[in-house]
Each structure stands twice: as C-alpha cells, then as structure tokens.
Amino acid sequence: MEEGVKVLLFGAAADAAGTREEEITANGVTLSELFSMLTHKYPALGPMRGTLAFAINNEYASMDETVSAGDEVAVLPPVSGG
C-alpha cells in the first residue's frame, strides 16, 4: 500500500472537516496542492484558507513547500491571545 501524508486538523479546521485526522495519498506535491485535495473532500475548509497556518513535520511551512509521502501536516486555526 502506498504511504500517504498524515493530515492533522485542529480547532475550527477540525470542526469544519468533521474529523481531526485524514490520510491523503500524495507525494511530491506542494502544500497548496495538498490543501486543494483536502478541500475537495471537505469543502467547508476552503473559505478558511486565509486564516489557517500549516506545518510540515512540526515546522511552520509556506504553501509552496513540498510535501512527501510519510510527512505529517498540521492544519492550524488562527491563534488569539490576550
């Protein structure tokens, strides 16, 4: 079986998707392409794109960074503080 990318969703992103974890079969795609795959399955995530942060293997990442099979991607909602 082909190894995929483990996507972890937190906060409002998890609520919108209705899940906290998803496995997507992908290798050598950008984070932007991976998010497109995710929003195809969970359309409610699409409008949130501008407010979300992303991390690949526990490191914050930009949307043009490459995701490989076996990576873990975190989808993080905006953080508010006081």
Secondary structure, DSSP 8 states (H G I E B T S, - for coil): ----EEEEE-HHHHHHHT-SEEEE--SSEEHHHHHHHHHHH-GGGGGGGGG-EEEETTEE--TTSEE-TT-EEEEE------
